[in-house]
């Protein structure tokens, strides 16, 4: 009976923790496929989980940051969704590859022409973006999530460093530092030189790691055998105590 009560209490506590923690990662978020480097291009996914048990997500609106306009924004077609791209005139034109850009995408809207994102599922909305700004390490996108029951959830609160995450945080894309010339990685010649120079070092490290693995494996085996011995001994003692109680009762 005591064991059953303990198990029930643990289950309730676990459910409570899950209930409290679930909303923190059930919001609209954005993540790059690979790396999103300053000054470069990237494909990013807006991940939209369905938080409702009785309604589907039928619309997603993503507002792009006006303070860091992107010259190129191209959403990937998704079966079952209509996509609308909204552009606006820039107060200050952008210069990209030697030409001036007077307009930039300010919003992308996905509208389901079917069931949308049903309860218990999520959907990724991929977008190719660039060039990414070089004067910031993050981009904030504000999102509106509309459900089939007409409810609208506004993911627009900007997270602040050093503070707790807000109830409805806006998706934030973290930008990595530019590598190489700011747009590309190291050249093939550089990679080849680095590879040749590190071959000998890698061989030495591999040999050292092999020696460490051998000694580590021996130590691990000894520890495992020791634990097994302790468990067997404890089981024997427990069996002896039970047997003694049975004889006493008889």
C-alpha positions in Angstrom: 0.0 0.0 0.0 2.8 2.4 0.9 4.6 1.6 -2.4 1.4 2.3 -4.3 0.9 5.7 -2.6 4.6 6.6 -3.3 4.2 5.7 -7.0 1.0 7.8 -7.2 2.6 10.8 -5.7 5.6 10.6 -8.1 3.2 10.4 -11.0 1.2 13.4 -9.9 4.4 15.4 -9.3 5.7 14.4 -12.8 2.4 15.5 -14.4 2.5 18.8 -12.6 6.0 19.5 -13.7 5.1 18.6 -17.3 2.0 20.9 -17.2 4.1 23.8 -15.9 6.9 23.3 -18.4 4.9 22.6 -21.6 4.0 26.1 -22.5 7.7 27.2 -22.5 8.4 25.3 -25.7 5.0 25.2 -27.3 5.3 28.6 -28.9 6.2 29.7 -32.5 9.9 29.6 -33.0 12.5 30.1 -35.8 15.6 28.0 -36.4 18.0 28.0 -39.4 18.8 24.9 -41.5 22.5 24.8 -40.7 24.0 28.2 -40.0 22.6 31.7 -40.3 25.8 33.9 -40.6 25.9 37.6 -40.6 26.2 38.9 -44.2 25.1 35.6 -45.7 22.0 33.8 -46.8 20.1 31.1 -44.9 17.0 28.9 -45.0 15.0 29.3 -41.8 12.1 27.4 -40.5 9.2 28.9 -38.5 8.0 26.0 -36.3 4.4 26.2 -35.3 3.0 23.7 -32.8 -0.7 23.4 -32.3 -1.5 24.2 -28.6 -5.2 23.6 -28.7 -7.0 20.3 -28.3 -10.2 21.4 -30.0 -9.0 23.6 -32.9 -6.5 23.6 -35.8 -4.0 26.3 -36.7 -5.3 27.8 -40.0 -3.2 30.9 -40.4 0.3 32.2 -39.7 1.5 35.7 -40.1 5.2 36.5 -39.8 6.3 40.2 -39.6 9.9 40.8 -40.7 12.1 43.3 -38.7 11.8 46.8 -40.2 15.0 47.9 -38.5 16.9 45.2 -40.4 15.2 44.8 -43.8 16.0 41.8 -45.9 16.4 42.2 -49.7 15.6 38.6 -50.4 12.7 36.7 -48.8 11.4 33.6 -50.6 9.0 31.2 -48.9 9.0 27.5 -49.9 5.7 26.2 -51.3 3.8 24.0 -48.8 1.1 21.7 -49.9 -2.2 22.7 -48.3 -1.2 26.3 -47.7 -1.7 29.5 -49.7 1.2 32.0 -49.3 1.1 35.8 -49.6 4.2 37.9 -49.5 3.8 41.6 -48.6 6.4 44.2 -49.5 6.7 47.8 -48.4 8.8 50.7 -49.6 11.9 51.4 -47.6 12.6 54.7 -46.0 16.3 54.1 -46.7 17.1 52.0 -49.8 19.4 49.0 -49.4 22.4 48.4 -51.6 22.9 44.8 -52.6 25.5 43.6 -55.0 25.9 47.1 -56.4 22.2 47.8 -57.0 19.8 49.7 -54.8 16.7 48.0 -53.4 13.8 50.3 -52.6 11.3 47.7 -51.4 11.6 44.8 -48.9 9.4 42.0 -47.6 7.7 43.1 -44.4 5.3 40.2 -43.9 4.6 36.6 -45.1 1.2 35.1 -44.5 0.3 31.4 -44.8 -3.4 30.4 -44.9 -4.5 26.8 -44.9 -6.8 25.7 -47.7 -7.6 22.5 -45.8 -7.4 21.4 -42.2 -4.2 23.2 -41.3 -2.2 22.1 -38.3 -4.4 19.8 -36.4 -4.2 19.1 -32.6 -1.2 17.0 -31.6 0.9 18.2 -34.7 3.3 20.9 -35.7 4.2 22.4 -39.0 7.4 24.0 -40.4 7.2 27.0 -42.7 10.6 27.3 -44.6 11.8 30.7 -45.9 15.0 31.6 -47.7 16.4 34.9 -46.5 19.3 37.2 -47.1 21.5 39.0 -47.0 21.5 38.8 -43.2 22.6 42.0 -41.4 26.2 42.4 -40.1 25.4 44.9 -37.4 23.3 42.7 -35.1 23.5 39.2 -33.7 19.8 38.4 -33.8 16.6 39.1 -35.7 13.2 39.3 -34.0 10.1 38.2 -36.0 6.7 38.8 -34.6 4.1 36.1 -35.3 0.3 35.9 -35.2 -1.2 32.3 -35.0 -4.9 32.0 -35.9 -7.0 28.9 -35.0 -10.0 27.5 -36.7 -12.2 28.8 -33.8 -11.1 32.4 -34.7 -8.8 32.6 -31.7 -5.6 34.6 -32.4 -2.4 34.2 -30.4 0.1 37.0 -30.7 3.7 35.9 -30.3 5.1 39.4 -30.2 6.8 39.9 -26.8 10.5 40.5 -27.3 12.6 38.4 -24.9 15.0 40.4 -22.8 18.5 39.1 -21.9 18.8 38.3 -18.2 15.0 38.2 -17.7 12.5 35.3 -17.7 10.9 34.3 -21.0 7.6 36.2 -21.6 4.3 34.3 -21.9 4.1 35.0 -25.6 7.7 35.4 -26.9 8.4 36.5 -30.5 10.5 34.1 -32.6 14.2 35.1 -32.4 16.8 34.1 -35.0 20.4 34.1 -33.6 23.0 35.1 -36.1 26.5 33.6 -36.0 29.6 35.7 -36.8 30.6 35.9 -40.5 33.4 33.5 -41.5 36.1 33.9 -44.1 35.4 37.0 -46.2 32.1 37.6 -44.3 30.0 35.6 -46.7 31.7 32.3 -47.3 33.9 29.8 -45.4 37.6 29.2 -45.8 38.9 28.4 -49.4 39.6 24.9 -50.6 43.4 25.6 -50.5 43.2 26.8 -46.9 41.2 23.7 -46.0 43.7 21.5 -47.8 46.7 23.1 -45.9 44.9 22.8 -42.6 44.1 19.2 -43.3 47.7 18.3 -44.3 49.1 20.1 -41.3 46.8 18.4 -38.9 47.1 14.8 -40.2 50.1 13.9 -38.0 48.5 15.6 -35.0 45.3 13.6 -35.6 47.2 10.3 -35.7 49.0 11.1 -32.5 45.7 12.0 -30.8 44.1 8.8 -32.1 46.8 6.7 -30.6 46.6 8.5 -27.3 42.8 8.1 -27.3 43.2 4.4 -28.0 45.5 3.9 -25.0 43.0 5.9 -22.8 40.1 3.8 -24.0 41.9 0.6 -23.1 42.7 1.7 -19.6 39.3 3.3 -19.3 37.6 0.1 -20.4 39.5 -2.0 -17.8 38.5 0.4 -15.1 34.9 0.4 -16.2 34.8 -3.4 -16.2 36.2 -3.5 -12.7 33.6 -1.1 -11.5 30.8 -3.0 -13.1 32.0 -6.3 -11.6 32.2 -4.6 -8.2 28.7 -3.3 -8.4 27.4 -6.7 -9.5 29.1 -8.3 -6.5 27.5 -5.8 -4.1 24.0 -6.4 -5.6 24.4 -10.2 -5.4 25.6 -9.9 -1.8 22.7 -7.6 -0.9 20.2 -10.0 -2.5 21.7 -12.9 -0.5 21.4 -11.0 2.8 17.8 -10.1 2.0 17.0 -13.7 1.1 18.5 -14.9 4.4 16.5 -12.4 6.4 13.2 -13.5 4.7 14.0 -17.1 5.1 14.7 -16.6 8.8 11.4 -14.7 9.3 9.5 -17.6 7.6 11.1 -20.2 9.9 10.3 -18.0 12.9 6.7 -17.6 11.8 6.4 -21.4 11.2 
